[in-house]
Amino acid sequence: MKQIVKTYLRELPVGAIGYVVGYDKIFKGYQGKLLAMGLTPGTRFIVIRQACKNWPVILEINGNLIKLSQPEADALCIEEDE
């Protein structure tokens, strides 16, 4: 059985592929917005740009680009695809 290792989006390099596995309890207020963006558990994504200063994190999901603020990105618990 594959062991799930939860990590944060900010730990992945640009070009990395990952999956959403859940949401951080500390940032629970962002869960509804993330669900509305299509970031449900099991969603596959590619990191297009990492956040720096006030720039958003950009993910590609099914050919669409999604921008996340740093708190929104921190609310995601993800798993990197190997």
BAZAPA-530812 format. One line per 8 residues: number of its first residue (from 1); for each residue z, x, y of N, C-alpha, C, O, CB. Coordinates in steps of 0.02 Angstrom, whole numbers, plus 50000, padded with zeros to 5 digits. Each point is the difference from the previous one (the first is absolute). Glycine has a CB too. Layout:
<atoms>
NUM) Z:X:Y:Z:X:Y:Z:X:Y:Z:X:Y:Z:X:Y ~ ... $
</atoms>
This chain:
<atoms>
1) 50000:50042:49941:50000:49958:50059:50000:50044:50062:50037:50049:50004:50024:49859:49934 ~ 49897:50075:50111:49994:50039:50061:50060:49988:50045:50020:49943:50012:49855:50051:49980 ~ 50153:50060:50034:50057:49995:50044:49975:49989:50072:49956:50035:50023:50113:50040:49901 ~ 49959:49875:50109:49981:49984:50069:50043:50043:50047:50062:49997:49997:49903:49884:49971 ~ 50003:50157:50074:50034:50041:50050:49985:49969:50068:49943:50003:50023:50050:50103:49905 ~ 50058:49866:50104:49990:49970:50065:50004:50054:50054:50043:50044:49997:50005:49847:49963 ~ 49907:50105:50088:49999:50048:50054:49979:49962:50063:49988:49940:49998:49984:50157:49923 ~ 50024:49939:50133:49979:49970:50064:49930:50023:50018:49978:50054:49981:50142:49942:50057 $
9) 49845:49960:49997:49932:50013:50020:49993:50065:50040:49951:50036:49992:50029:49841:50009 ~ 50069:50139:50040:49997:50061:50042:49998:50064:49958:49984:50053:50027:50077:49885:50063 ~ 49957:50058:49846:50001:50058:49957:49932:50015:49968:49991:50052:49968:50129:49924:50010 ~ 49832:49979:50029:49934:50009:49970:49952:50034:50049:50002:49986:50059:50017:49914:49869 ~ 49939:50145:50047:49951:50032:50044:49940:49954:50011:49990:49952:49963:50046:50160:49996 ~ 49925:49903:50092:49938:49963:50013:49955:50007:49939:49993:50055:49973:50017:49965:50153 ~ 49960:49926:49853:49956:49999:49942:50036:49981:49935:49967:49987:49949:49967:50100:50107 ~ 50132:49909:49946:50037:49982:49940:49990:49926:49984:49990:49959:50045:50096:50131:49980 $
17) 49917:49894:49912:49994:49931:49976:50068:49979:49974:50033:50038:49965:49843:49977:50006 ~ 50143:49925:50045:50065:49975:49978:50000:49925:49989:49950:49966:50010:50103:50127:50052 ~ 50004:49882:49916:50010:49929:49986:50065:49978:50033:50049:50037:50002:49887:49971:49888 ~ 50064:49931:50136:50062:49971:50026:50042:49978:49941:49975:49966:49955:49968:49996:50153 ~ 50121:50058:49891:50044:49978:49946:50057:49956:50025:50035:49969:49960:49938:50136:49979 ~ 50036:49890:50126:50052:49958:50028:50013:50014:50073:49959:50031:50034:50092:49963:49853 ~ 50007:49984:50136:50019:50007:50070:50070:50026:50006:50044:49982:49960:49879:49924:50070 ~ 50089:50137:50019:50066:50029:50012:50045:49946:50029:49981:49966:50047:49969:50149:49971 $
25) 50110:49878:49954:50046:49948:50023:50021:50009:50073:50012:49950:50034:50029:50041:49850 ~ 49962:50070:50140:50021:50013:50069:49949:49970:50049:50019:49977:50053:50039:50129:49910 ~ 49879:49893:50018:49946:49976:50044:49976:49931:49978:49941:49984:50010:50025:50134:50012 ~ 50077:49841:49949:49980:49936:49972:49965:49954:50050:49960:49958:49980:50135:50052:49942 ~ 49920:49997:50143:49968:49958:50050:49925:50008:50003:49966:49955:50026:50138:50053:50038 ~ 49869:50046:49911:49928:50012:50001:49964:49972:49938:49939:49999:49998:50084:50103:50069 ~ 50015:49875:49885:49970:49979:49937:49948:49945:50009:49946:50003:49971:50160:50028:49972 ~ 49908:49918:50097:49953:49945:50011:49935:50024:50031:49946:49978:49979:50150:49946:50033 $
33) 49908:50120:50037:49940:50026:50033:49959:50041:49950:49938:49994:49999:50122:50009:50112 ~ 49973:50038:49849:49964:50041:49951:49966:49957:49947:49944:50014:49980:50139:50078:50039 ~ 49950:49855:49960:49970:49953:49952:49938:49967:50031:49949:49993:49967:50164:49987:49980 ~ 49892:50001:50117:49944:49968:50034:49940:50048:50007:49943:49978:50002:50139:49950:50060 ~ 49933:50138:49942:49946:50050:50005:49968:50014:49931:49951:50036:49996:50108:50015:50102 ~ 49969:49920:49849:49973:50011:49934:50034:50057:49962:49976:50020:49947:49918:49937:50095 ~ 50161:50069:49985:50036:50055:49967:50052:49973:49952:50060:50008:50010:49921:50065:50091 ~ 49995:49895:49846:50043:49972:49948:50011:50052:49945:49959:50045:49992:50000:49839:50035 $
41) 50094:50110:49935:50010:50047:49944:49939:50002:49954:49973:49948:49981:50151:50030:50025 ~ 49855:50083:49978:49942:50010:49958:49937:50016:50039:49949:50019:49971:50102:49905:49948 ~ 49951:50068:50148:49941:50013:50041:49986:50075:50002:50045:50040:50013:49980:49858:50057 ~ 49912:50120:49918:49978:50070:50001:49975:50016:50070:49968:49958:50032:50001:50039:49846 ~ 50046:50063:50147:49978:50020:50066:49983:50074:50001:50019:50038:49956:50053:49872:50096 ~ 49892:50110:50001:49985:50070:50013:50026:50016:50070:49988:49962:50047:49908:50037:49877 ~ 50139:50057:50083:50025:50021:50066:49942:50030:50039:49972:50051:49980:50145:49970:49973 ~ 49867:49949:50104:49945:50024:50042:50027:50044:50056:49971:50052:50015:49963:49844:49960 $
49) 50122:50085:50054:50031:50040:50053:50076:49991:49997:50024:49944:49992:49873:50046:50081 ~ 50139:50065:49934:50073:49997:50003:50022:49993:50073:49963:50018:50046:50046:50052:49849 ~ 50050:49903:50114:50026:49989:50067:50022:50066:50031:50027:50044:49966:50010:49841:50002 ~ 49952:50121:50097:50026:50056:50038:50012:49973:50071:49957:49967:50029:49982:50122:49900 ~ 50118:49926:50098:50021:49973:50065:49995:49925:49999:50035:49968:49960:49926:50137:50098 ~ 49998:49865:49985:49995:49927:50003:49938:49973:49965:49983:49941:50009:50078:50064:50098 ~ 49906:50036:49854:49940:49978:49964:50021:49963:49937:50050:50018:49968:49884:50079:50078 ~ 50028:49852:49934:50017:49963:49939:49976:50035:49937:49957:50044:50002:50037:49851:50065 $
57) 50035:50085:49877:49975:50020:49935:49940:49954:49985:50004:49940:50014:50112:50100:49944 ~ 49831:49988:50015:49942:49958:49982:49988:50006:49925:49996:50054:49973:49953:49961:50143 ~ 50046:49927:49852:49987:49995:49929:49934:49963:49989:49982:49956:50039:50142:50046:49934 ~ 49842:50016:49974:49941:49962:49979:50020:49959:49939:50024:50027:49950:49895:50061:50095 ~ 50069:49847:49960:50015:49955:49945:49939:49956:49988:49981:49961:50044:50144:50039:49983 ~ 49845:50007:49915:49940:49961:49983:49946:50004:50053:49969:49950:50017:50104:49973:49919 ~ 49916:50136:50092:49948:50010:50049:50020:49982:50071:49960:50009:50046:49962:49971:49864 ~ 50139:49995:50100:50024:49982:50067:50051:50051:50024:50040:50025:49960:49940:49853:50015 $
65) 50019:50136:50090:50050:50046:50029:50058:49960:50027:49990:49950:50036:49920:50134:49992 ~ 50150:49937:49956:50061:49967:50023:50042:50051:50038:50012:50055:49976:49987:49864:49926 ~ 50023:50063:50158:50042:50043:50041:50072:49978:49993:50016:49941:50004:49890:50080:50078 ~ 50138:50028:49906:50072:49986:49994:50038:50044:50049:49987:50059:50006:49999:49910:49873 ~ 50062:50000:50155:50046:50040:50041:50045:50039:49953:50002:49986:49941:49995:49930:50155 ~ 50038:50134:49930:50043:50040:49957:50055:49957:49967:50013:50010:49941:49965:50089:50133 ~ 50055:49854:49962:50050:49958:49965:49969:49957:49945:50030:49990:49947:50036:50009:50157 ~ 49873:49975:49907:49967:49961:49948:49985:50044:49940:50010:49979:49943:49940:49946:50144 $
73) 50025:50136:49925:49985:50046:49946:50064:50019:49961:49999:50005:49939:49903:50040:50127 ~ 50153:49964:49971:50063:50017:49967:50028:49943:49959:50041:50011:49955:49982:50068:50138 ~ 49956:49860:49921:50024:49942:49963:49968:49995:49930:50026:49964:49957:49991:49976:50152 ~ 49929:50097:49880:49966:49999:49935:50030:50051:49952:50012:50057:50019:49885:49905:50038 ~ 50115:50016:49882:50016:50047:49945:49936:50004:49960:49972:49950:49979:50155:50021:50016 ~ 49850:50090:49996:49935:50010:49968:50005:50050:49943:50050:50035:49992:49893:49938:50115 ~ 50004:50029:49854:49994:50048:49945:49932:50033:50007:49950:49966:50007:50126:49967:49915 ~ 49923:50134:50076:49937:50036:50004:49964:49996:49934:50030:50008:49947:50017:50069:50140 $
81) 49887:49912:49917:49958:49999:49939:49987:50072:49980:49984:50042:50043:49962:49847:49989 ~ 50061:50126:49905:49991:50069:49976:49932:50013:49975:49985:50055:49978:50133:49947:49994 $
</atoms>
